[in-house]
Amino acid sequence: MFVYSTAAVQAEMKYRQERIRRDFQRPLWFRKRVPRPPQPCAPELRARPAM
C-alpha cells in the first residue's frame, strides 16, 4: 500500500526538476551572445544611393 498519492508524487517530481533546473542554470553573463556586426558611423559608409 502506497503512502503517497499519485498527485503528490508528481508534484514532488515537478518541484525537484524545477529546483535542479534553477540550481544548474548558467548565469546571464555566461550565456552565448549573438555577435552583432559593428554599425558604421560615417554617413557615406551607411548606404549608397541606388542608381
Secondary structure, DSSP 8 states (H G I E B T S, - for coil): --SS-HHHHHHHHHHHHHHHHHHT---GGGS----------SHHHH-----
